[in-house]
Every structure is written in C-alpha cells, then in structure tokens.
C-alpha cells in the first residue's frame, strides 16, 4: 500500500510540474494572452445577442425574489519599457419583490501611462420598475457619472415616468417610456448647472420567423446643456442551436459635441457565435 501511495504522490507531483511548465510556456509565447482575448471577444459577442432578446419585451422582467447579481474586477500593470496601470471594477445587483424590480449598477475605471493619469471615471445607475399590468408600468431612473476627461466632468440625472407596451404579441413587441427629470452637469472649467430634463426610450422587437428577428432601441436625453440621442438597430439570426449572428448599426448624437469633433458617431457591428 505504501508503494502505491508513493507512486500516486509522484504522479501527482509530475502532473503539477507539467501543468506549471505548460502555463509558463503559454505566458512566454503569448498563447495565454491570446486565449484571454478570445474569451473577451466571445463574451462580448454573446452579450450582444443576449441583450438583443430584451427579456422585458413581453411583460415584467422576472427575477428571483431577493438579491442577486455579480461583481467583477480587473487589474493590469506593467513596468520596464512602459509603465502602465489599468484598473476596472464593475457590478450589477438586482432585487425582486413582487411587482417591483430594482437594479443597481456601478463601475470604476482608472488608468496611468508612465506616471500620467489617462483615465479616471466612476459611474452608477439605479433603475426601478413597478408593473401595474402586463402592459402598463412606471419607472424611476437615477444615474451619476464622473469622468475627468469628458466634456462634462460630472453628469447626473434623476427622472421618473410611465411606460406602456403598445404592441404585445409573440411576433411583435413595442414598448415606450418617457418622463421628466432633473439633470446636473459640471464642465471641465467648474461651471455648474442644474436644469429640467426629459428622457424617452423606445424598444421595438419583431420576429420575421422562428430564427430571424429585428430590434431597434432608441434613447433620448434632452436638457439645456445638450441633447443626447442613441439608436441601436440590429438584425439577429438564431439559425441553429449552435450558430447565432447579430448585425447592428448604432448611432450616437450629441448636439453640443466638443469643438473639433463631430456631433454624430456611427458604428457597424457584427457578432457571430458558433459552437460545435
């Protein structure tokens, strides 16, 4: 029995040594970094497809009672030819209680390059929904963003209003929500302003058949400081259980863009997820 145990221990040690060697080789030749990039790309593509489905399009979002959520943190630092630091922390918490759904999100990003600060941002959002019927609901929304390198160093909004599902069929779903609010902004020169604002959103979903569906998400935030418009049009193909594709065209508009920059940004995106 002692001999068997000794052999098993030796085998385990050899396996650990071998694993460490493979890990070290992956770090040196770059395969580990490429694997990380593959994971990031796969996660982003899968997230695009999942967000397009819009769980709330047919009725109230259903979350488990009580708290649920996730928190993630990443840090990367380098020294030598370059001296950089990058830190990111983000999380999303949900609380379900009957007709109420509460969502809290937050994020922190910080970066340095050769001792010079390149990024310093903090943001948080709170979204509450109360379903009165399968079609009619009310919402409350609060967000705050601090970005030392944006046109508005501080940008916060608090608003509320009604929401309604105009069309609510298995093939087509269209819901809209809008309401008044208060917006606070502070620019890079320290000039502050608190003003009335409004927010409006539209979520459209249409299924052409069991595998192809179209989505169009529109959000508008307007105040004296500026008007922000975001529109995301997507065509999604769930061709098989293992192959999904999303083609999207996103437009962001800011009528008070920083001087020297364009008011409109457009981005064409293609996400493909294939498994076998």
Secondary structure per residue as TSV (DSSP state, phi and psi in degrees):
chain	resnum	aa	ss	phi	psi
A	1	X	-	360.0	-40.0
A	2	X	H	-61.8	-38.5
A	3	X	H	-62.6	-43.0
A	4	X	H	-62.5	-43.6
A	5	X	H	-64.1	-39.4
A	6	X	H	-64.0	-42.9
A	7	X	H	-64.7	-39.8
A	8	X	H	-65.4	-40.8
A	9	X	H	-65.0	-41.5
A	10	X	H	-64.3	-39.9
A	11	X	H	-64.9	-42.0
A	12	X	H	-62.8	-42.6
A	13	X	H	-61.9	-43.3
A	14	X	H	-61.9	-39.5
A	15	X	H	-64.2	-42.4
A	16	X	H	-64.9	-42.8
A	17	X	H	-62.4	-43.5
A	18	X	H	-62.2	-41.9
A	19	X	H	-63.2	-42.2
A	20	X	H	-62.8	-40.0
A	21	X	H	-64.7	-43.5
A	22	X	H	-62.6	-42.1
A	23	X	H	-61.1	-44.7
A	24	X	H	-64.5	-41.4
A	25	X	H	-61.2	-41.2
A	26	X	H	-63.1	-34.1
A	27	X	H	-69.8	-43.0
A	28	X	H	-68.6	-45.0
A	29	X	H	-85.4	-8.6
A	30	X	T	97.0	0.1
A	31	X	H	-68.2	-33.0
A	32	X	H	-63.8	-44.9
A	33	X	H	-62.6	-40.2
A	34	X	H	-67.3	-36.7
A	35	X	H	-61.5	-40.3
A	36	X	H	-62.6	-41.1
A	37	X	H	-65.8	-38.7
A	38	X	H	-60.3	-44.0
A	39	X	H	-61.9	-43.2
A	40	X	H	-62.1	-44.9
A	41	X	H	-64.1	-43.0
A	42	X	H	-63.0	-43.4
A	43	X	H	-63.8	-42.5
A	44	X	H	-63.6	-42.2
A	45	X	H	-64.4	-43.6
A	46	X	H	-65.3	-37.3
A	47	X	H	-65.8	-40.3
A	48	X	H	-57.6	-43.8
A	49	X	H	-68.2	-41.2
A	50	X	H	-68.3	-39.3
A	51	X	H	-65.9	-33.0
A	52	X	H	-65.7	-26.1
A	53	X	H	-70.0	-27.3
A	54	X	-	53.0	84.9
A	55	X	T	-57.9	-22.6
A	56	X	T	-94.4	8.0
A	57	X	S	-68.1	-30.8
A	58	X	S	-99.9	-13.3
A	59	X	S	176.6	-172.7
A	60	X	-	-59.3	140.8
A	61	X	-	-64.9	134.9
A	62	X	-	-107.0	110.4
A	63	X	-	-117.0	155.3
A	64	X	-	-62.8	143.3
A	65	X	B	-58.6	146.9
A	66	X	E	86.7	-162.0
A	67	X	E	-90.1	144.5
A	68	X	E	-154.2	165.3
A	69	X	E	151.9	-165.7
A	70	X	E	-157.4	155.3
A	71	X	E	-135.6	138.6
A	72	X	E	-135.7	148.4
A	73	X	E	-141.2	140.0
A	74	X	E	-132.4	145.8
A	75	X	E	-143.1	137.2
A	76	X	E	-140.8	131.9
A	77	X	E	-137.8	147.1
A	78	X	E	-139.9	152.7
A	79	X	-	-144.4	159.9
A	80	X	S	119.7	-118.3
A	81	X	S	-64.9	-32.1
A	82	X	-	-130.1	148.6
A	83	X	-	-124.4	99.1
A	84	X	E	-130.5	155.2
A	85	X	E	-141.4	134.5
A	86	X	E	-137.9	125.3
A	87	X	E	-128.5	134.0
A	88	X	E	-139.4	132.2
A	89	X	E	-135.7	129.4
A	90	X	E	-148.6	153.3
A	91	X	E	-159.3	159.9
A	92	X	E	-141.2	126.6
A	93	X	E	-121.3	140.8
A	94	X	E	-126.8	147.7
A	95	X	E	-136.0	118.9
A	96	X	E	-106.8	133.5
A	97	X	E	-150.5	94.1
A	98	X	T	64.2	-122.9
A	99	X	T	-79.7	-8.8
A	100	X	E	-91.2	142.1
A	101	X	E	-134.1	123.0
A	102	X	E	-114.9	134.3
A	103	X	E	-129.5	128.8
A	104	X	E	-122.8	128.0
A	105	X	E	-128.9	151.0
A	106	X	E	-152.4	158.1
A	107	X	E	-158.5	148.7
A	108	X	E	-135.4	133.2
A	109	X	E	-135.4	133.8
A	110	X	E	-143.4	138.5
A	111	X	E	-145.3	147.9
A	112	X	E	-134.7	148.7
A	113	X	E	-138.5	112.6
A	114	X	T	53.0	42.8
A	115	X	T	84.1	-9.3
A	116	X	E	-96.7	129.5
A	117	X	E	-68.6	129.0
A	118	X	E	-114.8	-18.6
A	119	X	E	-152.7	135.1
A	120	X	E	-154.0	99.8
A	121	X	E	-140.4	140.3
A	122	X	E	-137.6	136.4
A	123	X	E	-147.5	151.8
A	124	X	E	-147.7	150.1
A	125	X	E	-142.7	142.7
A	126	X	E	-129.9	127.5
A	127	X	E	-130.2	123.7
A	128	X	E	-122.4	135.5
A	129	X	E	-130.5	137.0
A	130	X	E	-125.8	117.2
A	131	X	E	-86.7	117.6
A	132	X	S	-85.3	-42.2
A	133	X	S	-141.3	-176.1
A	134	X	S	-65.9	-20.6
A	135	X	S	-108.3	-35.8
A	136	X	E	-106.0	135.1
A	137	X	E	-148.4	166.7
A	138	X	E	-123.6	152.1
A	139	X	E	-135.5	155.4
A	140	X	E	-131.8	138.7
A	141	X	E	-138.7	130.7
A	142	X	E	-135.6	137.8
A	143	X	E	-147.4	151.9
A	144	X	E	-144.8	136.7
A	145	X	E	-138.1	129.3
A	146	X	E	-118.4	120.1
A	147	X	E	-139.0	109.6
A	148	X	T	-67.3	-12.9
A	149	X	T	-120.0	20.8
A	150	X	S	-106.4	168.5
A	151	X	S	-58.7	-45.1
A	152	X	E	-103.5	113.7
A	153	X	E	-63.6	-37.4
A	154	X	E	-126.6	132.5
A	155	X	E	-143.0	114.9
A	156	X	E	-131.6	150.4
A	157	X	E	-145.5	141.8
A	158	X	E	-137.0	122.4
A	159	X	E	-153.0	170.6
A	160	X	E	-156.6	167.6
A	161	X	E	166.6	-176.4
A	162	X	E	-93.3	159.3
A	163	X	E	-135.0	149.6
A	164	X	E	-146.9	138.7
A	165	X	E	-92.5	101.9
A	166	X	E	-68.3	-46.4
A	167	X	E	-120.4	134.4
A	168	X	E	-144.5	67.4
A	169	X	S	-119.7	161.5
A	170	X	S	-58.6	-27.2
A	171	X	S	-88.0	-39.8
A	172	X	E	-133.6	132.2
A	173	X	E	-135.4	132.1
A	174	X	E	-141.5	119.1
A	175	X	E	-126.5	146.8
A	176	X	E	-133.0	152.7
A	177	X	E	-149.5	147.9
A	178	X	E	-159.7	154.7
A	179	X	E	-176.9	166.5
A	180	X	E	-82.5	166.4
A	181	X	E	-166.0	-177.2
A	182	X	E	-123.5	135.1
A	183	X	E	-123.4	134.5
A	184	X	E	-118.5	130.2
A	185	X	E	-134.1	148.6
A	186	X	E	-138.5	123.7
A	187	X	E	-87.4	-177.1
A	188	X	T	-67.7	-17.9
A	189	X	T	-90.0	-0.2
A	190	X	-	88.0	4.9
A	191	X	-	-77.5	128.7
A	192	X	E	-110.7	154.3
A	193	X	E	-155.6	133.5
A	194	X	E	-118.7	125.8
A	195	X	E	-147.8	160.9
A	196	X	E	-70.2	146.3
A	197	X	E	-145.7	172.2
A	198	X	E	-143.8	151.2
A	199	X	E	-130.5	141.6
A	200	X	E	-141.9	141.2
A	201	X	E	-139.7	149.6
A	202	X	E	-136.4	138.2
A	203	X	E	-131.1	113.9
A	204	X	E	-115.7	134.9
A	205	X	E	-134.7	130.9
A	206	X	E	-141.2	126.3
A	207	X	E	-98.1	119.9
A	208	X	S	-75.8	-34.5
A	209	X	S	-159.6	-164.0
A	210	X	S	-71.1	-16.4
A	211	X	S	-119.1	-14.1
A	212	X	E	-123.4	126.3
A	213	X	E	-143.3	153.6
A	214	X	E	-115.3	142.0
A	215	X	E	-131.2	147.7
A	216	X	E	-143.4	114.2
A	217	X	E	-110.8	127.7
A	218	X	E	-128.4	134.0
A	219	X	E	-133.9	137.3
A	220	X	E	-131.7	128.5
A	221	X	E	-124.9	119.7
A	222	X	E	-128.6	135.8
A	223	X	E	-156.9	179.8
A	224	X	S	-64.3	-29.5
A	225	X	S	-63.3	-48.6
A	226	X	-	-173.2	172.3
A	227	X	E	-120.3	124.4
A	228	X	E	-110.6	130.2
A	229	X	E	-128.5	131.8
A	230	X	E	-129.7	129.9
A	231	X	E	-133.2	128.9
A	232	X	E	-125.4	107.7
A	233	X	E	-102.7	127.1
A	234	X	E	-137.0	142.3
A	235	X	E	-117.0	122.6
A	236	X	E	-117.0	135.0
A	237	X	E	-121.1	109.7
A	238	X	E	-100.7	76.9
A	239	X	-	-71.0	-38.6
A	240	X	S	-143.8	179.3
A	241	X	S	-66.8	-17.6
A	242	X	S	-115.8	-0.5
A	243	X	E	-135.4	118.4
A	244	X	E	-135.3	143.4
A	245	X	E	-136.8	142.3
A	246	X	E	-133.3	126.7
A	247	X	E	-112.2	123.2
A	248	X	E	-129.7	153.2
A	249	X	E	-133.8	110.1
A	250	X	E	-109.0	135.1
A	251	X	E	-123.3	127.4
A	252	X	E	-118.0	130.1
A	253	X	E	-125.9	133.7
A	254	X	E	-132.8	112.0
A	255	X	T	-74.7	-7.6
A	256	X	T	-125.0	53.3
A	257	X	-	-66.6	156.1
A	258	X	-	-59.5	140.7
A	259	X	T	-56.2	132.5
A	260	X	T	95.2	-6.1
A	261	X	S	-115.9	159.8
A	262	X	-	-82.1	150.9
A	263	X	S	-75.2	-24.5
A	264	X	E	-119.9	133.1
A	265	X	E	-118.0	133.2
A	266	X	E	-122.2	141.7
A	267	X	E	-140.7	125.2
A	268	X	E	-97.7	127.0
A	269	X	E	-127.9	143.5
A	270	X	E	-130.7	122.0
A	271	X	E	-116.9	130.3
A	272	X	E	-131.8	125.0
A	273	X	E	-121.2	121.9
A	274	X	E	-134.6	131.2
A	275	X	-	-127.7	152.5
A	276	X	-	-158.0	360.0
